[in-house]
Amino acid sequence: MIIIKSHDEIALMKKAGRIVGETLLLLEEEVKPGVTTAYLDKVAEEFITKHGAKPSFKGLYGFPSSLCISVNEQVIHGFPGAYVLKEGDIVSIDCGAFLNEFHGDAARTFSVGNISVDAQKLIDITRESFFEGIKFAKVGNRLNDISYGIQSYVEAAGFSVVRDYVGHGIGRKVHEDPNVPNFGKLGKGPKLLEGMVLAIEPMVNAGTCKVKTLNDRWTVVTVDSSLSAHYENTVAILSDGPEILTLIK
């Protein structure tokens, strides 16, 4: 069941979303060669809790950390730990915050020092595909119109969208209906209604779209070891167009 949010509830979600957006801006400054992913997780948890919120992911389905941190060929759900970031890495950070009974959720992929031209293009196309998708995030359109916008942009650039994992509705729970795939056909899926709130999150691979889960049962990687990037925001569908709740202007 898709849960429609009131204007007041969306205002509360915007407060949670702002903390997420500010956390990711802080982490962007901290991402550099020589830093461990565990350190980034610590920085995020301290920032989120200092602002009166709780990390959404810590304990969710048994996940042990505040952030999902996925490096290079890791797509999503990577564990923060002893890994030391090195020059040329790309690192995807997925962050959630719970405040006033509502969640915000967003992800970014950052460069570690100087990265290759191809890696930068992957990051850029992934981010841009999100904005291509939300051009369709209007009342009366269909959910898969957003999916189509993302997929067509990504594939035109020579990359592939992950199909095994998708975006989702969000609200009092991190994961609510509906699923929001990053691939699809125009005119398909539920009709977009005012008050829907969606976590739209392109996951884009430089090579094949196929992925696998490592033995830790969490970390998802590309099967061909190609690089992967991730970009996500929490988006409210409003009568005058979409509002991004996790993007700090």
C-alpha positions as CSV (number, residue, x, y, z in Angstrom):
1,M,0.0,0.0,0.0
2,I,1.3,3.4,-1.0
3,I,1.1,5.8,2.0
4,I,0.2,9.4,1.0
5,K,1.8,12.1,3.3
6,S,0.1,15.3,4.4
7,H,1.8,18.7,3.9
8,D,2.6,18.6,7.6
9,E,4.2,15.2,7.4
10,I,6.2,16.3,4.4
11,A,7.4,19.3,6.4
12,L,8.7,16.9,9.0
13,M,10.3,14.7,6.4
14,K,12.1,17.8,5.1
15,K,13.8,18.3,8.5
16,A,15.0,14.7,8.5
17,G,16.1,15.1,4.9
18,R,18.1,18.3,5.6
19,I,20.1,16.4,8.2
20,V,20.9,13.8,5.6
21,G,21.9,16.4,3.1
22,E,24.1,18.2,5.5
23,T,25.7,14.9,6.6
24,L,26.6,14.1,3.0
25,L,28.1,17.6,2.5
26,L,30.2,17.1,5.6
27,L,31.4,13.7,4.4
28,E,32.3,15.1,1.0
29,E,34.9,17.2,2.8
30,E,36.2,14.2,4.8
31,V,36.6,11.9,1.8
32,K,40.3,11.8,1.0
33,P,43.2,9.4,0.6
34,G,44.3,7.8,3.9
35,V,40.9,7.9,5.6
36,T,39.2,4.7,6.6
37,T,35.6,4.0,5.9
38,A,35.0,3.4,9.6
39,Y,36.1,7.0,10.3
40,L,33.6,8.3,7.8
41,D,30.9,6.3,9.6
42,K,31.9,7.7,12.9
43,V,31.8,11.3,11.6
44,A,28.3,10.7,10.2
45,E,26.9,9.1,13.3
46,E,28.2,11.9,15.5
47,F,26.8,14.6,13.3
48,I,23.4,12.9,12.9
49,T,23.0,12.4,16.7
50,K,24.3,15.9,17.5
51,H,21.3,17.2,15.6
52,G,18.8,15.1,17.5
53,A,18.3,12.4,14.9
54,K,19.1,8.8,14.7
55,P,20.9,7.0,11.9
56,S,18.2,5.2,9.9
57,F,20.3,2.3,8.9
58,K,22.0,1.2,12.1
59,G,20.2,-2.0,13.2
60,L,17.9,-2.0,10.1
61,Y,17.5,-5.6,9.1
62,G,20.6,-6.2,11.3
63,F,22.9,-3.8,9.5
64,P,25.7,-2.9,11.9
65,S,26.6,0.7,10.8
66,S,25.2,4.2,10.3
67,L,26.3,4.4,6.7
68,C,26.5,2.1,3.7
69,I,29.9,2.8,2.2
70,S,30.7,1.0,-1.1
71,V,34.0,1.5,-2.9
72,N,34.8,1.1,-6.6
73,E,33.1,-2.1,-7.8
74,Q,30.9,-2.3,-4.7
75,V,27.4,-1.2,-5.7
76,I,25.5,-0.8,-2.4
77,H,25.4,-2.1,1.2
78,G,29.1,-2.0,1.8
79,F,30.3,-2.2,5.4
80,P,32.4,0.7,6.9
81,G,35.6,-0.8,8.3
82,A,39.3,-0.8,8.1
83,Y,39.6,-0.1,4.4
84,V,41.8,2.9,3.7
85,L,40.6,5.1,0.8
86,K,43.3,5.6,-1.8
87,E,43.9,8.0,-4.6
88,G,41.7,7.1,-7.6
89,D,39.0,5.3,-5.7
90,I,35.4,6.3,-6.0
91,V,33.2,5.8,-2.9
92,S,29.4,5.7,-2.7
93,I,27.9,6.7,0.6
94,D,24.3,6.0,1.5
95,C,22.9,7.9,4.5
96,G,19.6,7.9,6.4
97,A,18.4,9.9,9.3
98,F,15.3,9.4,11.5
99,L,13.8,12.5,13.1
100,N,10.2,13.3,14.3
101,E,9.1,9.8,13.4
102,F,10.1,10.2,9.7
103,H,13.2,9.1,7.7
104,G,15.3,10.9,5.1
105,D,17.5,8.9,2.7
106,A,20.1,10.0,0.2
107,A,23.3,8.8,-1.4
108,R,26.3,10.3,-3.3
109,T,29.4,8.9,-5.0
110,F,32.5,10.9,-4.3
111,S,36.0,10.9,-5.9
112,V,39.0,10.2,-3.7
113,G,41.7,12.5,-4.9
114,N,42.3,12.5,-8.6
115,I,40.3,9.9,-10.5
116,S,40.2,8.7,-14.1
117,V,38.2,10.5,-16.7
118,D,36.0,7.4,-17.1
119,A,35.3,7.2,-13.4
120,Q,34.3,10.9,-13.3
121,K,32.0,10.4,-16.2
122,L,30.3,7.5,-14.4
123,I,29.7,9.7,-11.3
124,D,28.4,12.6,-13.4
125,I,26.0,10.5,-15.6
126,T,24.7,8.7,-12.5
127,R,23.9,12.1,-10.8
128,E,22.5,13.6,-14.0
129,S,20.2,10.6,-14.6
130,F,18.5,11.3,-11.3
131,F,17.5,14.8,-12.5
132,E,16.5,13.4,-15.9
133,G,14.2,11.0,-14.0
134,I,12.5,13.5,-11.8
135,K,11.5,15.6,-14.8
136,F,8.7,13.0,-15.0
137,A,7.9,13.2,-11.2
138,K,4.7,15.1,-11.7
139,V,1.2,14.4,-10.5
140,G,-0.7,12.4,-13.1
141,N,2.3,10.8,-14.6
142,R,3.2,7.1,-14.0
143,L,5.9,5.9,-11.7
144,N,7.8,4.1,-14.5
145,D,8.0,7.4,-16.4
146,I,10.7,8.3,-13.8
147,S,12.3,4.9,-14.4
148,Y,12.3,5.4,-18.2
149,G,13.9,8.8,-17.8
150,I,16.8,7.4,-15.8
151,Q,17.4,4.3,-17.9
152,S,17.3,6.1,-21.3
153,Y,19.8,8.7,-20.1
154,V,22.2,6.1,-18.6
155,E,22.1,3.7,-21.5
156,A,22.6,6.5,-24.0
157,A,25.8,7.4,-22.2
158,G,27.1,3.8,-22.6
159,F,26.5,2.6,-19.0
160,S,24.0,0.2,-17.4
161,V,21.4,0.5,-14.6
162,V,21.3,-2.1,-11.9
163,R,18.1,-4.1,-12.1
164,D,18.3,-6.3,-9.0
165,Y,18.0,-3.3,-6.6
166,V,15.6,-0.4,-6.9
167,G,14.4,2.7,-5.1
168,H,11.4,2.8,-2.8
169,G,8.8,4.8,-1.0
170,I,9.8,6.3,2.3
171,G,8.1,7.8,5.3
172,R,7.7,6.4,8.9
173,K,9.6,3.4,7.6
174,V,12.8,3.5,5.5
175,H,11.3,1.2,2.9
176,E,7.7,1.6,2.0
177,D,5.7,0.9,-1.2
178,P,6.1,1.4,-4.1
179,N,9.3,0.0,-5.5
180,V,11.0,2.6,-7.8
181,P,13.0,0.8,-10.5
182,N,15.6,2.6,-12.5
183,F,14.4,1.0,-15.7
184,G,11.0,0.8,-17.3
185,K,8.5,1.9,-20.0
186,L,6.6,5.1,-20.2
187,G,3.0,4.9,-19.1
188,K,3.5,2.0,-16.7
189,G,3.3,1.7,-12.9
190,P,1.1,3.4,-10.3
191,K,-0.2,6.9,-11.1
192,L,1.8,9.6,-9.3
193,L,-0.3,11.4,-6.7
194,E,0.3,14.5,-4.6
195,G,1.8,13.4,-1.2
196,M,3.8,10.4,-2.5
197,V,7.4,10.5,-1.2
198,L,9.9,8.4,-3.0
199,A,13.6,7.6,-2.6
200,I,14.8,7.7,-6.2
201,E,18.2,6.2,-6.5
202,P,20.0,5.4,-9.8
203,M,22.7,2.7,-9.3
204,V,24.8,2.7,-12.4
205,N,27.6,0.4,-13.6
206,A,30.4,1.0,-16.0
207,G,30.1,-2.5,-17.4
208,T,27.3,-5.1,-17.1
209,C,24.2,-4.5,-15.1
210,K,24.7,-7.8,-13.4
211,V,25.6,-7.9,-9.7
212,K,26.2,-10.4,-6.9
213,T,26.3,-10.4,-3.1
214,L,29.5,-11.3,-1.3
215,N,29.7,-13.9,1.5
216,D,29.1,-11.2,4.1
217,R,25.5,-11.3,2.8
218,W,25.4,-7.6,2.5
219,T,27.9,-6.1,0.1
220,V,26.7,-6.1,-3.5
221,V,29.4,-5.9,-6.3
222,T,29.4,-5.8,-10.0
223,V,30.0,-9.3,-11.5
224,D,32.6,-8.0,-13.9
225,S,34.4,-5.9,-11.3
226,S,33.5,-2.7,-13.2
227,L,33.0,0.5,-11.3
228,S,29.6,1.4,-9.9
229,A,28.1,4.8,-8.8
230,H,25.0,5.7,-6.8
231,Y,23.0,8.9,-6.4
232,E,19.8,9.2,-4.4
233,N,17.5,11.7,-2.9
234,T,14.2,11.7,-1.1
235,V,11.6,13.4,-3.3
236,A,8.0,14.5,-2.5
237,I,5.5,14.6,-5.3
238,L,3.6,17.9,-5.0
239,S,0.9,19.7,-7.0
240,D,3.5,22.1,-8.4
241,G,6.2,19.6,-9.1
242,P,8.7,17.5,-7.2
243,E,10.5,18.8,-4.2
244,I,13.9,17.2,-3.3
245,L,14.0,16.9,0.5
246,T,17.6,15.8,0.9
247,L,19.4,18.2,-1.4
248,I,21.0,21.3,0.3
249,K,20.8,24.2,-2.2
